[in-house]
Structure formats: structure tokens, C-alpha cells
Amino acid sequence: MDASLIVDLGREAIWIGLLLAAPVLLTGMIVGLAVGLLQALTQVQEQTVAFVPKIVAMVLVMGLLLPWLLARMLEYSEGLISGIPGRF
């Protein structure tokens, strides 16, 4: 096993992690921005008001995208495991 293989495996792992986390994190960011804007407009500065909509939106997105997320994780895992005999 050489260094370039290790770097490629690490890069691929980081990329798949970002790809899987991005939809949920972007949803939380967008909903948080919208709630923050609404709080600024209404001058309601309660911290817990922003928490519930973000969690609900993130859970909904996770539920909707779960089949896609699982397919990407399985695809990555199968590729990684099937490549073991040829890499070592």
C-alpha cells in the first residue's frame, strides 16, 4: 500500500461524508436564517424559537432523503470492500 492510495481513500471518505451531510446541514442553515430574519423583524429574541423549526426541517429532510443517503453509503461501502483484494 502506497501513500497515494491512502490519500485517495481519505479524499473519497471525506467527499462522501460531505455529500451525505450537506442536505441536512444546508436545510438547517436555511431554516435558521429564515427564522433569524423573522425574529429580527418581529424583535422576538428567544433562542428556543429557532431550535424547533430547524430540528423539524432537518428531520423531515433526513426522512425524505434517507433512501438516497443509504444508497450512496452502500455504494461507497461496496466499492471500498470489493477493492480490498486488488489494493493489498
Backbone as CSV, one residue per row, in Angstrom:
resi,resn,N_x,N_y,N_z,CA_x,CA_y,CA_z,C_x,C_y,C_z
1,MET,0.852,-1.175,0.000,0.000,0.000,0.000,0.896,1.236,0.000
2,ASP,0.680,2.103,-0.955,1.492,3.308,-1.033,0.715,4.533,-0.552
3,ALA,1.423,5.629,-0.457,0.834,6.848,0.119,-0.276,7.414,-0.756
4,SER,-0.140,7.303,-2.075,-1.169,7.868,-2.942,-2.504,7.136,-2.778
5,LEU,-2.471,5.842,-2.530,-3.692,5.079,-2.295,-4.369,5.529,-1.003
6,ILE,-3.576,5.754,0.017,-4.124,6.203,1.302,-4.745,7.597,1.159
7,VAL,-4.083,8.476,0.424,-4.610,9.818,0.202,-5.912,9.746,-0.591
8,ASP,-5.950,8.896,-1.623,-7.176,8.750,-2.414,-8.326,8.198,-1.582
9,LEU,-8.051,7.199,-0.742,-9.098,6.648,0.124,-9.599,7.687,1.118
10,GLY,-8.694,8.472,1.678,-9.085,9.523,2.614,-9.900,10.611,1.939
11,ARG,-9.473,10.996,0.731,-10.195,12.023,-0.014,-11.602,11.538,-0.364
12,GLU,-11.710,10.293,-0.771,-13.023,9.747,-1.111,-13.924,9.662,0.127
13,ALA,-13.361,9.288,1.273,-14.145,9.208,2.503,-14.641,10.594,2.929
14,ILE,-13.782,11.596,2.822,-14.190,12.959,3.177,-15.263,13.456,2.218
15,TRP,-15.100,13.169,0.929,-16.076,13.621,-0.067,-17.445,12.987,0.181
16,ILE,-17.481,11.678,0.444,-18.769,11.022,0.673,-19.397,11.528,1.979
17,GLY,-18.588,11.810,2.978,-19.113,12.383,4.222,-19.741,13.747,4.013
18,LEU,-19.077,14.590,3.230,-19.636,15.908,2.915,-20.902,15.786,2.081
19,LEU,-20.894,14.873,1.129,-22.057,14.670,0.272,-23.269,14.207,1.073
20,LEU,-23.049,13.353,2.059,-24.159,12.846,2.868,-24.656,13.875,3.888
21,ALA,-23.762,14.695,4.388,-24.147,15.660,5.424,-24.716,16.960,4.847
22,ALA,-24.369,17.274,3.609,-24.723,18.572,3.028,-26.223,18.871,3.005
23,PRO,-27.095,17.955,2.565,-28.516,18.327,2.507,-29.108,18.689,3.868
24,VAL,-28.750,17.939,4.891,-29.292,18.199,6.227,-28.711,19.494,6.790
25,LEU,-27.417,19.694,6.619,-26.795,20.909,7.140,-27.272,22.161,6.406
26,LEU,-27.433,22.065,5.101,-27.945,23.211,4.348,-29.382,23.541,4.736
27,THR,-30.185,22.512,4.974,-31.553,22.744,5.439,-31.559,23.481,6.772
28,GLY,-30.736,23.025,7.692,-30.643,23.695,8.989,-30.182,25.132,8.864
29,MET,-29.244,25.371,7.963,-28.745,26.718,7.773,-29.816,27.631,7.165
30,ILE,-30.530,27.136,6.160,-31.559,27.952,5.508,-32.717,28.244,6.448
31,VAL,-33.176,27.227,7.167,-34.279,27.436,8.113,-33.825,28.353,9.251
32,GLY,-32.608,28.175,9.728,-32.083,29.050,10.773,-31.992,30.497,10.323
33,LEU,-31.582,30.698,9.072,-31.515,32.053,8.533,-32.902,32.670,8.415
34,ALA,-33.867,31.882,7.947,-35.236,32.393,7.813,-35.838,32.725,9.182
35,VAL,-35.642,31.848,10.149,-36.178,32.096,11.493,-35.466,33.291,12.132
36,GLY,-34.169,33.398,11.924,-33.426,34.544,12.452,-33.900,35.856,11.860
37,LEU,-34.176,35.837,10.555,-34.701,37.038,9.906,-36.076,37.391,10.453
38,LEU,-36.922,36.375,10.625,-38.249,36.602,11.184,-38.159,37.121,12.618
39,GLN,-37.224,36.589,13.395,-37.046,37.081,14.766,-36.556,38.524,14.774
40,ALA,-35.685,38.861,13.842,-35.190,40.240,13.788,-36.300,41.204,13.385
41,LEU,-37.157,40.744,12.479,-38.258,41.616,12.047,-39.295,41.812,13.142
42,THR,-39.553,40.783,13.923,-40.573,40.877,14.970,-39.982,41.248,16.325
43,GLN,-38.689,41.333,16.418,-37.960,41.648,17.643,-38.222,40.652,18.758
44,VAL,-38.454,39.395,18.382,-38.573,38.315,19.357,-37.208,37.642,19.417
45,GLN,-36.497,37.827,20.507,-35.129,37.323,20.598,-35.018,36.123,21.542
46,GLU,-35.910,35.194,21.392,-35.884,33.982,22.211,-35.083,32.913,21.467
47,GLN,-34.083,32.352,22.106,-33.197,31.384,21.463,-33.889,30.066,21.131
48,THR,-34.848,29.664,21.939,-35.502,28.375,21.723,-36.461,28.398,20.539
49,VAL,-36.879,29.569,20.087,-37.796,29.664,18.958,-37.127,29.146,17.689
50,ALA,-35.858,29.375,17.516,-35.151,28.949,16.312,-34.832,27.457,16.337
51,PHE,-34.788,26.857,17.486,-34.351,25.466,17.615,-35.360,24.481,17.040
52,VAL,-36.612,24.614,17.390,-37.630,23.635,16.990,-37.842,23.597,15.474
53,PRO,-38.001,24.728,14.778,-38.173,24.642,13.325,-36.964,24.027,12.614
54,LYS,-35.757,24.329,13.101,-34.565,23.744,12.477,-34.551,22.231,12.642
55,ILE,-34.841,21.751,13.840,-34.837,20.312,14.088,-35.915,19.623,13.262
56,VAL,-37.102,20.199,13.209,-38.196,19.590,12.441,-37.834,19.530,10.959
57,ALA,-37.308,20.619,10.416,-36.943,20.643,8.999,-35.819,19.649,8.699
58,MET,-34.846,19.561,9.582,-33.735,18.639,9.364,-34.190,17.188,9.437
59,VAL,-35.097,16.875,10.347,-35.626,15.511,10.441,-36.458,15.177,9.201
60,LEU,-37.243,16.124,8.720,-38.028,15.895,7.506,-37.135,15.640,6.293
61,VAL,-36.092,16.445,6.145,-35.173,16.253,5.018,-34.454,14.918,5.143
62,MET,-34.058,14.575,6.355,-33.396,13.282,6.558,-34.345,12.144,6.220
63,GLY,-35.595,12.256,6.596,-36.569,11.215,6.284,-36.837,11.096,4.791
64,LEU,-36.910,12.242,4.116,-37.161,12.219,2.678,-35.959,11.699,1.885
65,LEU,-34.764,12.042,2.321,-33.562,11.661,1.585,-32.918,10.370,2.081
66,LEU,-33.529,9.716,3.042,-32.918,8.513,3.605,-32.636,7.428,2.569
67,PRO,-33.541,7.135,1.640,-33.199,6.117,0.628,-31.977,6.512,-0.218
68,TRP,-31.903,7.766,-0.598,-30.759,8.230,-1.382,-29.471,8.163,-0.571
69,LEU,-29.539,8.599,0.694,-28.362,8.568,1.555,-27.873,7.136,1.768
70,LEU,-28.793,6.222,2.017,-28.412,4.828,2.203,-27.820,4.227,0.934
71,ALA,-28.376,4.589,-0.223,-27.837,4.085,-1.488,-26.402,4.574,-1.695
72,ARG,-26.122,5.844,-1.380,-24.756,6.364,-1.526,-23.801,5.668,-0.546
73,MET,-24.248,5.445,0.695,-23.392,4.773,1.678,-23.109,3.331,1.267
74,LEU,-24.133,2.635,0.777,-23.935,1.257,0.324,-23.014,1.206,-0.888
75,GLU,-23.190,2.131,-1.807,-22.340,2.194,-2.994,-20.879,2.405,-2.601
76,TYR,-20.639,3.327,-1.687,-19.280,3.595,-1.223,-18.702,2.383,-0.496
77,SER,-19.494,1.785,0.387,-19.007,0.634,1.161,-18.714,-0.560,0.260
78,GLU,-19.598,-0.827,-0.702,-19.369,-1.947,-1.614,-18.116,-1.726,-2.453
79,GLY,-17.919,-0.505,-2.921,-16.714,-0.196,-3.691,-15.456,-0.334,-2.863
80,LEU,-15.523,0.090,-1.631,-14.366,0.004,-0.744,-14.034,-1.444,-0.404
81,ILE,-15.069,-2.208,-0.056,-14.844,-3.602,0.336,-14.445,-4.460,-0.866
82,SER,-15.069,-4.232,-2.016,-14.722,-5.038,-3.185,-13.328,-4.711,-3.713
83,GLY,-12.808,-3.540,-3.398,-11.470,-3.167,-3.842,-10.361,-3.666,-2.950
84,ILE,-10.684,-4.275,-1.836,-9.657,-4.739,-0.894,-8.709,-5.759,-1.524
85,PRO,-9.201,-6.798,-2.222,-8.247,-7.781,-2.772,-7.276,-7.187,-3.782
86,GLY,-7.678,-6.232,-4.560,-6.794,-5.651,-5.561,-5.835,-4.621,-5.024
87,ARG,-6.127,-4.050,-3.872,-5.301,-2.969,-3.320,-4.191,-3.460,-2.408
88,PHE,-4.380,-4.606,-1.807,-3.409,-5.048,-0.808,-2.634,-6.244,-1.299
